[in-house]
Amino acid sequence: MKSALGLFTALLAAQLGGALPALSQSAGDAPAVQSRATETLRRTVRFDEIGFDAGIEFRQLSGETTFFLPAARAEAIEGAMLRIELEHGESLKTERFLSVALADRVVKVASLEGSSGRMTVEVPVPEGAITGGFLKVTLGYSGAHSEQLCIDERASGDFVFIRPSSALELYVRGGELDRPLDVARLMPRDKRLVLDGQGPEMLPFAMMAGAAYDAEFGAVRVGGSDAGGREWTSAALVAGRDEARGGRVEVTALDGRPALGFGGSDPALGLALLESEWQALAAVDGLAPVSLDGRRDASSEVTFAELGAPKLRQNVVGSSTFTVNFSTDALPAGTLPKRLELLVAAANSASGRGVAVSVFVNDAMVGSRPLDSAEPEWMEFAVPAGLIGRDNQVDILVQRQVEGGGCRYAPQGYPTEILPQSRFVLGDGPAPGEDFFLMRQAFREGVTVVAEPGVAESAWSLLLPLAGALIPDRATVTGAAQLSRAEGPFIYVGDNPPAGSDPAVRFDQGAVEILDGDGGVMFAGAGLEALSFVQVVETEQGAGIWIRPGNGPAPEPSRSIPLQLDRGQLAILDQDGLVLSVARSRTDLLQIRYPDQTDLLQLLAKYRPWIVGAAWLALTLLLIRFLQGVYRKRRDSSEG
């Protein structure tokens, strides 16, 4: 929900008790709050929940990383333990150590013994280490394998790998989580939607939750329970509509666990508050915004700091890689990067040598520059058209000549930093209807969901993962009864296409057959009806997405096989996920045929071999006729 809450002053006044039209916080507007959770629960916060899906790896006897793990307020915690599961190895005998610092204080140094192995490092979290609802963790790797300067320490072939299953174990008093923001920060990754009905009126809330909480990875479902004993394994989002104006979010309890309750005439507004940049205002239980506005003006550039890039600083001995990941829906709608401008600072070596900086965007090299100055310098790299997609990765390779050895001194690393002022310069991108990832970017400022009567009720299992695939994490989702009432980009759910659109595949022309580029039938009949179709369409309202649910099983995405839509304008889904995604202009890959509809083009395609044969025969006869005339003229002239 990238849109800011434009009613900041109203929200602030509401916290102070002011009665403003923009907010509703009176007791009469809210239903009775259910009982709070009273049990002590165990919440396991795994490293892969905060982005370390591939774990953390250090090599060559050096490395350090700092990150923050979500936790509860100190008064709600009975105890906490940090468990680090790791694998390590070496090719030469080496003394190696892993240090663990919590809140900038070293609390554990573990020796990594043996040529290889696995181990678990347990670190009790001391009192006072958790502040502001987070635990700051710094992991450092160091060591040495010889006192001889003639030996390069990089030859040890060492590594340590922190597994993504490493976790912070918290024992939390559920009753102390009495503010929505506390519950939102600590609730498990898997979410359960407990809805007051599954009609179109609850669809905006459900799709917003699916987008915000990774439904494309299978992390959101409708219904169910959390029967994990003391282990808090899934979070409940309880939503229902009532007569109160706007939306409302409050703390409740379900299955003995803390839960979030959403109410009001538009429960999605409460969820939007939790996911917005003003989420700290959710510390007020029952706060109820009634509108979201304040769209940001499009900027011509976006910095690494604005993209949330981590600190990019390393000591470079020979070579090091700095990585920045970003999604196009973090950029203003209608823009794509045209140029990358890096502000790089690198210390010169003792002999005055600098570094070389090479840049790769999505594994494609876009340029290399030398940096000989010890002062920060700007470097510009053009980003070729067509290189950017939905999720992108920039790798910055910094290399310097190794100085050391010769039995005089050990190789020395010198600091290099990619400063946070580094930026992408933006330009106009293609039209939103060109690709799914461009439509997702267009939804950044909000999307309207419209559903045909009776269609959405049977398609929740399909719509939730598609919401995660199509809608940015912080986009605002609203509902409309008719497409004509939609403002801006839309998602239309129905068996028939939106009025005025011309989709690649229609289902109002009788039977449909989908052929490959060679004319072979891929899908037809009952097999095709079981599939779900997602298409980019154009209407009078502009570009949007048409979702036609099939009558077969919906996709069941997971962390290992997510449902993601990137390029293309037509996507076909089955139970296993994405079958194909293709641009409608690629008729060499996909052809659509309607057997019940006969037009000139279909006749030409059906009888193409006969038509070609007849054309060749006609041309042959014409050629023979022409040659006969020429021969006769020559014979008559010779006889004359």
N, C-alpha and C positions, 0 to 999 in steps of 0.2 A: 504494500500500500504506500507507494512512493508519494502520493499526494499528502501534503502537509495538512495538519488541522488548522484551518484558517481562523478558527475562533479561539486563539490562544488567550486573549484577554478575558473572554467570557469564561473560559475554563478556570483561569486563575481566580476570577471573581467568585466562581462557584465554590472553589475550595475554601474561600473565606466566608462562605455563607450567603453570598449575594443571590438574589432570585432574578436570574436573567432569562429571557426567552430562549436562548440557545441551549440551555441546560435544564435538566430536571433531576433534582436530588432530594425532593421532599419525601417523607415517609409514605404519603398517600399514593405516590406514583409507583412504588416498588412493592412487589408481593412479599409475603413473609419469608424471611431467610430460613433455610433449612438448618438442621443441626450441623455444627462443625465436626470435622474428623477429630477423634480423640485418641486414636492409637498412635504408637510410635512406629514409623514405617522406615524401611530401608530403601533408599534411592541410589541406584548405581549409575553414575554418569560416565559412560565410556568415552574414550578419546575419539572414536569415530563419530560421535554425536556432535563434536565441535569442529569437524572438518578434516580430521586425520584419518580418512578412509583407508589410505595406503600405509598408515603407520608413520614412524619417524626413524630416519636412518642417519648415522654418523660414520665417517671413515677417516683413515689416516690420522688417528690419534688426536683428533680435534673436532670440535663442534659444540654449538650451544643453541638452544631455542627456548623462547618464553611464550607462554600462553595462559589463558584464564579459563578455569572450569566453573560453571554455574553452581551456586550453592544457595542455601537459605540464609536468612538473617541469623546472626550468631545465637540469639536467644532461643531459636527454634531447633538448634542442633544439640543432640545428646552426645554424639561422637562422630569421628570421621577418620577414615583410613585411605591413604593413597596406595594403590597396588599397581606396580609397574611390571608388566610381563615383557620379557625381552629375550632375544637371541643374540649371541655374539660369537665371534670367531677370529682366528689369526693364523698366518702362515709361518711366522717366526715367533719365538717366545717373547712375550711382551708383558710389561706391567701396565694394566689398564684400569681405569676407574670411571664410574658414573656418579656424578654428584647431583643431589636433589636439593633445590632451594625453594622454600615456601615463603611467600611474602618477603622476598629479597634476603632471606636468612637461610644459610646452608644447614640442613637438618639431617642429612644422610650422605655418606660417601660409601658406595659399594664397590668392592674389588671384583673384577671380572677375571676369574681364574680358569685355566685350562685352554686348550687350543680351540674348543668350540663347546657350545652348550646352551641350555635354556635355564632361566631362573626368574624368580619373582622377587622384586624388592618391595617390601612393605614399609610404609612410612606413616606413622601416626601423625595426624594433623594437630599441631599444638594450638592451644587456646590463643585467640587473637589473630591467627593467620588468615581467617576468613573475614573479609571486610567488604562492605557494600554489596553483599550477596554473591561474591566471587572469590575464588582461591587462585592466587597468582603462583604459577609453577615455572621454575627454570631448571632445565636439564642440561648438564654439561658433561662432555666426554673428553678425557685427556689420558695421557700416558707417555711412556717411552720404552724402547726396547733395547737400547744400547747406549753406553757412555762414550763409544767411539765416534768421533766426528766424521770418520771416513765412511760411515754407514748412513745411508739416507733412511730416515725413520718411515718414509712413505713405503718402503719395501716390505713392511711387516704384513701387508695384505689384511689388515684388521678391519673390523666393522662391528657395530652394535645396532640392532634393529629393535625399536620399541613397538610392540604389537598394538594394533588398533583396539584390541580387547582390554588393554590397560584401562583402569577406571578409578574414579573417586567414589568410595562407598560412604554414604551419609546415613546417619540414623536421625530421623527428623520427627519431631512432635507435630503431628498433623494439625492439631488444634491451634498451633502458633502461626500457621500459614493463614493469616486472616485478611490479607490484602490480595486483590487480583494479580498485581504484578509479581508478588512473591510466588504465587502458584504458577503463573505463566513461565517464570524463569526456571522453575525447578521441575515442572511436570515432564514425564517421560516422552520419548520421541514418538511412540505410537499413540494415536488419538482415537477415541470413540465418540461418535456423534449420537447424542440422545436427543431426538427431535420430537417436537409436538406435531406429528404428522409428517408425511413425505410428499406433500403437494408442491405446486410451483411456488407458493408463497415462502417456503423454506429453502428454495433452491439457491438464492443468492448467498445466504449464510453458509450452506453446505459447500458451495463451490469456492467461496472465499477461504473457508477452512481447508479445503483440499489444496488450494494454491499455497497457503501460508505454511502448511505443515507436511509438505512432501508427499502428497497422495500419489504422485507419479512413481514413488518408490514403495508404494504399498503401505504407507504409514498411517493412513486414515481409513476407517471403516464406519459403517452405520450399525449401531447396536452392539450387543455383546456385553461382557462383564470382565472385571479384573479380579480373578480368584487366585491371586498369587501368594496368599498368606500375607506375611509382613512385607514381601517385596512389592514395591510400587512399580508395576510394569506397563501400565497404560493409563492415559489421562482421559477423563470424561469432559466433553463440552456439551452442556445441557442447554438447549435453546427452545424457546417458545414465544409466540407473539401474544401481546396483551394490549390494553388500551393506552398505556403510557406513551407519551410523545417521544419519538426518537428511539435510541437504543440504550441498553443498560448492561453492565457487567458487574457481577458480584461473586463472592466466594460461597460455595455450597459444599455438599458432601454426597458421595455416591459410592456404594460398596465399601464404606468405611474409609475412603480416600478423599483428599481434597479434590474439588472439582470447580469448574468455572460455569456459572449460570449466566445466560444471555437472554434478555427480554426486551420489552418495549414494542413499539409498532414496527421497528426495523432492527432486529437483533444483530444484524451484520455490522451496525455502527459501533457496537461495543467491541466486537472483534477487531474492527478497523483501528480503534483507539489503542488496543494492546499492541498492534503490529506497526504503529506509526512512530515517528520520531518524538512524539509527545507521550510515549508510553509511560513515562514516569508519573503522569497524572493518574494512571490507573492505581496508584497507591491509595486513592480515595475509593473505598468500597461503595459500590452503587452509583458511581459517577455515570452520567447519562448524556453524552453528546447527541445532538439531534441532526447535525449535518457535517459533511466533510467537504472542504473546498480549499482554496489557496494553491492552485496549481503553480508549479514553478515555471518561470520563463525559460525557454530553451537557451542553453549556453553554447558558445562556439568551441569550448574546450572542457575537459574533465581531467582532474589531477589524480595521481595515484592515491593520494590521501582521501579524496572523495570516493574512490572505488573501494576503500577499506583495505588497501594493501598493507601487509605487515612491515615491520622495520626491515629494510634491505641493506644489511651491513655484514660484511665478513672480512676476515683476514685471509688474503689471497697469497698462497705460496707459489703455485703454478697456474691453477685455473679454478674458478668457482662459477656456479650458475645461480642467478637470482631469478625467481619465478613470480609472476603476477598473473592471477586469474581474474577474469571479468566476464560478465554476461552482457549481451547487447541490451537487455531490458533495464540495465543500470544507466543507460545513456538516454538523453532526451529523445522522444518519439520522432521518427523521421530522419535521424542522423546516424552516421557510421564514421568510424575513425578514417581519416585520410592521411594523417601524419602522426608519427610518434616522436615526441621531443623529450629526451632524457637529460636530466641534470645529474652528472656523475662527478663524484669526488673520489680521488684515489691518491694515496700517499706514494711518492716516489721511493724507490729502493735506495739503499745506502750509496750506490754508485750513480744515482740520479736517473734511473730508468723508469719509464711509465708503464702503461698497460695498453692492451688492445681490447676493444669492446665490440662484440658481435651480437646481433639481435635476431631472434627467431620468433615469428608469429605463427602459431598453429603449425609448428615444425617446418615452416618455410623461412629460409634466411632472407632478411630484408636489407641487410647491410652490415658493414663493419667500419669502425673508426678507431684511429689511434688517440690516446690521451697521454701526452707527455708532461702536461702541467700538473703541479701539485694543488692547484686551485680548482674549485668546481667549474665545470664547463658544460655548455649545452651541446647536445648532439641531435641531429634531425635524421629521421628515417621515414621514407614514404611507405605507406601501407597499400599494397596493390588491391585493386577492386576485386571482389569475389573471394577474398581471403578470410573475411570475418563471417562467423556463423553465430549460432545461439550462445554457446559457451566457448570461451577463447582463452588461450594461454600464451603469455609472452615470456620467453626465456632469454635472459641477458647473460651471455658468457663473457666473463672477464678473465683475461690471460696475461701473465707476465713471465718474463724469463727468470727461471729459478736461479737464485744466487746463493751459493753455499757449496758444501763439499770440499774437495781438495784437502781434506783432513785439517782444515783451518777453523771452520765454524759450521754450525748446522743451518740448513735452509730456513730462512726467516720469512714469515708472512707479514704483509703490510695491509692496513685497512683500506677497504673500498666500500663506498656507500652509494646506492641509487637514492637520491633525495626525494622526499614525498612531493616536491613541487613538480616532478616529472609529469608529463601530461600527454593526453591524446588531443590532437586538434581535429575537430569534427567538421563534416560536410554533409550535404544532403544525401540521404540514402535512397534506394529504390522505393517505389510505391509499396505500401503495406501489403497489398494483395499479391506481391511477387513470391513470397515464401512464408511458411508458418512462423519462422523466428521473427520476421518483420511484423507479423500480426501480433505476436506476443509482445513485442516492443510497443506497438500501438495501444495495447491494453494497459500499458504502464500507468496512464492517467485515469484509468477506469474503464469498465466494460459493463454493458447491459445484457442481461440474460433474459431471453424470451423463449417460452416453451409452449408447444401445442397442447391443448387440453388432453389429459390422459396419457401423454407420452413420457413425461419425466418420472412419474410414479414407478414405472417398471424399469427405469434405466439408471438408478442411483449408482450401482456398482460400476457402470461405465463412466458416468459423468464425473465422479470424484477423481479418478486418475487422470482423466482428460483435463480437468481443471488445473491439476498440478502441471500438466504438460503444456498447457496453452496460456495460462494466466501467470504473470509475475507474482512473486511471493508477497509483495505488499500492495498489490493493486486493489482498488475498491470495486466491489461487485454490487450492482443494483439490479432490480427486477422490473419488468414491464409486461403488461398483459398482451400488448400488441407491438409488432415491430415498428409501426409508425410512430410509436411513442418513445422509441429508443433514441438517445442522444449520443452521437459518436459511435465508435466501434461496438459490435455486438456479437453475441453467440446465440444462435438460433437452434433449438432442439425440436425436431419434428420429422415426420415421415415424408413430407413433401418439402420442396425447396422454398425459401423465402420468396414472397411475391416480387416480381420484377428482376429476379436473378437468373443467370444462365450458367448453372454448375456444370462441371465436367461430366458428371454422371447424374442422370435424372431417373426418377422412379415413378413418374407419372406418364410414361410413354409405353406402358405395357412391359413385357418381358425385357430383361437386360442381360447382355452377355459381355464379359470383359475378355478381350483377346490380348495375346502378347504381340510383339512386333512382327512376328511371322504369320499372324492370323490364327494361331492355335488358341483354343478356348481355355482360359484360366479359371474363370468363375462363371457359373450360370445356375439357374434354377434354385433348388432348396439350399445348395451350398452357398450361393451368393446372398440369399436372404438371411443366413446366419451371421454374416459379416456386418460390422459397423463401419460407417463411412464418415470421414471428416474432410470437409472441403472448404477452401477459401472461395467466397462469393462476393459479387458486387451488386449493390442495390441502390436505391435512391438515397438511402441513409449513408452510403459509403461502403467500405470494405468490412467484411465480417466473416464469421465461421458458421458453417452449417453442419450440425451433428445429426446424423441419421442412425439411431440405434438399430442393431440387428436383433434377430430373435434367438441368437445363439449365446453361449456363455461370454461374459465380459472378460476383458484382460485382467490378469492377476499379476501386477508388477511386483518387483522385489528390489532389494538393495543391489543385488547382482545383475538383475535384468529390469531396469526401469523402463517406463513408457515415456519417451521423449520425442517430440516432433521438431525438426530443425528445418531442413530445406524441403521444398515441394509445395504443391497446392492441393493435392489429393492424397489422402492416407486411408488405407484399408486395415482394419483391426480384426483380430480373432482372439480366442482365449489365450494364446501364447504371446499376444502383444501386437507389435507392428508387423504387418505382412509386407507392405511396401508403402513408400512415399515417393511421389513423382510429380513433376511439373506437368500441367495439362497440355503444354505445347509439345511434350515429348511423345508424339504419335509413333515414333519408331520403337518405343518401349511398350506403349499401352494403347489399345484401341477399344472404343466403346461401340457396341452394336445393339440396336433395338429391333429384334426380329419381327415384332408386330407392326412396326412402322416402316413402310417401304417408300423411299424417296430415290431420286436420281443417283445420288452418291452411293447409296446402298446397293442399287442395281448394278452400278458400275463395278463396285467392289465384289459383288457376288458372282457376276459373269465376266470378270476381268480376263481370265484365260481365253474364253471364247471371243470376246471383243478384240483382244490383241491378235488372236489367230485370224479373225475375219479382216482386221485392218491390214495385216501382212498379205493376206490373199488379195485384197483389193488393190494394194499397192503393186503387188506382183503383176496382176492383170493389166493395170494401167501402164506399167513399164513395158510389158510385152506389146501392148497396143501401140505405145509410142515407138518402140523399136521397129515394129512392122511398118508403120507409116514412113519412118526414115528409110527403111530398106526399099519400099516401093518407089519412093521418090528417086532414089539413086538408080534403081533399075530402069525407071521411065526415062530419066535423063540420059542414061547410057545407050538405050535403044534408039532415042531420038537423034 
